Amino acid sequence: MGMFSGKVIVVTGASRGIGAAIARAFAREHGTVIVNYLQNQQAAEQVAAACAELGGDAWAVQADVTSESAVKQLIEQVMMETGKIDVIVNNAFAPYTFDPDERKLAWELAWEDYQAQIDGALRSTYYMCQAVIPIMKKQGGGSIVNIVTDLVARPVVPYHDYTTAKAALVGYSRNLAAELGPFGIRVNCVAPGLVYPTDASRRTKEEVKEMLIAQTPLRRIATPEDVAGPVLFLASDWSRFMTGQTLFVDGGLIMR
Amino acid sequence: MREYAGYIPHIGDEPIETRVLTFEKNGERVEVEVPLLTVEQLNKVTEKVKQASAQFLKSLSVTEIINLLDRVMEQLLDRRHPYRQKAEQVLPIVTGYDEEMVRLGLTSYFKTFRKPQLQRFLVEDLENPLLLDDFQPRPKGGLSKAVGPDVIVHVWAGNVPALPLWSLISGLLVKSGNIGKVSSAEPLFAGWFARLLVEVEPKLADCLAVVWWKGGDVERERAVFGQADVVVGYGSNASLEEMQRRLPVTTRFLPFGHKLSFGIVSRSCLDARKAWHVAHQAAFDIVRYDQQGCYSPHLFYVQTGGIVSPKEFARYVAHELNCFAKRFPRRPLSLEEMAAQASWRQREELDVLVNKEKEVLGNEAGDWTVVYEPERREFAASCLNRVVKIVAFDDISQIISEIAPYRAFLQTVGVAASPKELFEWAEWLGKAGATRVTALGHMTSPEAGWHHDGRFNLRDLVQMVDIESAAEAYAEQFAPYVD
């Protein structure tokens, strides 16, 4: 018996990086994991296969989470197969390259840059939540975990558009937590620091990594696997009296 | 995936036999086809290389050679270049080292062979690099020229990726024909480099060869060594002895055998702010190529009397190794290496029972081990692969007496100390046999122009030809324009 035996978990953007690590961690605890992806079918299927090997039940489902109809379809499909959804992990975000040297400066950003990130992080989470709230209400509970970033507390590198969208997601999550608490639905956030290696962070230079490491009490940068533990905690009954919180997973770089 | 190792100049259409070496890491597999030439073919290659380098390579000025090498390095430093991408993709599988470690290691290594670094390398060894081009006036009177051998044979080791570059580039700078034998552990890089060099300057096509045979192949070694002017050998002392036995008396042998390197940390670095940084750098030197280099530290001496004690320092290093295990995971070990490590650790753990102050730190996976010793009884080599001893000391003289019996093996000492201590200690260490003192964090990346094992890389390869002042003065008498 794993901690998530009999539970159904949907992880968005789970074909690679942090999402894939989260999917595998749920599978290790014998959960039924829906590995959502946008483009990379092969990678998503590999993640699903790895999940199955780890003792979970898993399948890969393509859906563009920034499309309301696609999200509806995704949730319907999951409900058809499993009849319930216990956990949603909103991990997907719009493509973004974390390159501290080549990032856009504040005065170079167009509103469209912000809009793209807001669509990727906030709009997608909004669609997922709208689709799943009626189901969780009916079930009498559920857990929603949204992946944000520790940059919302301290923009070590000001990735304006990305971090602004994630900060909006923190605000959105707190409001949702207030509204959904009376139904037994919990909404929390996990805020990782720089996670390496992922496709998005591959261009981060050694100097930046060394600077972060020197300021981080636990003296290293996060791996995708480091993020999974707190996500599982917030998805589990162990955090049953926590909602509206943000857990920072950055080795102590941010303390609050 | 299949890769082709080696580089053979054109010696006719007769087919060249090959062998396939297989490498595997985390489910990825590379088959490397290595050329196995017959003795007759090796003789042809040697003859060709000798002739071509005499005709073309020796006609280039040293500046022209540097410019060619600089262009090759520019390509190898470009992460979009196909050879660079191939190196980043294939070398981690072949050597087992972590991908990120290989990527970062290659960049820092290639940087030492760019034009300004090569110029420094030449000046360091020869003072006046023009000595390689022409007779140059000497302070003693007369003129001299540095003449490189016709053929240098290199027998390379494979403990660190791309290692052959040092001796191959040295051989090219002295305008010699070069024949290199790659190791079965890393047979690829030298061949890629040769092909890239020939792409940059096609006229060099017959001036070098990269071949393979199984180490200790008496027949082939005798044949090739017999035609070499200089043989440069890397490996264990036993295999170097074997090689030497196959050399004609007249052939010069430059052996680079196993070495012992270590670090020393002064109490002046062990305060609340700096101690962690020093531990971080020490751990980096341990992690880089899993201590497989001759310059990798086997142990660290840490001075007592600082705000952070040697024991606390050992714990800092342990945590750093744990962090690096995530950032740059250790390569998979062979069964022999695993057994060596297990027995090493067991012996140390038993010793803790009688020596209460001692500590053995490690994680469950066993991918690093730190042993703290309050005092040293004997200087001993580590079993490597991220296993290190941290030993407390009070005065430098204690270290010197402990390392004295290992004089012939000492190489790099990584030092964290104040300027006054650095120079004092370097004096002691030099007398004890160490040949390189560097900063922690730099132990595994020697600077351009370093004196490998205390020797001159280029000067050891060349032969000086003197025109004595007497000859010059004498010739004056016979000039047709004598009045």
Interface residues (C-beta under 8 A of the other chain):
Chain A: Y196 P197 E206 I213 A214 L218 R219 R220 I221 T223
Chain B: E100 L104 W276 H277 H280 H319 E320 C323 F324 K326 R327
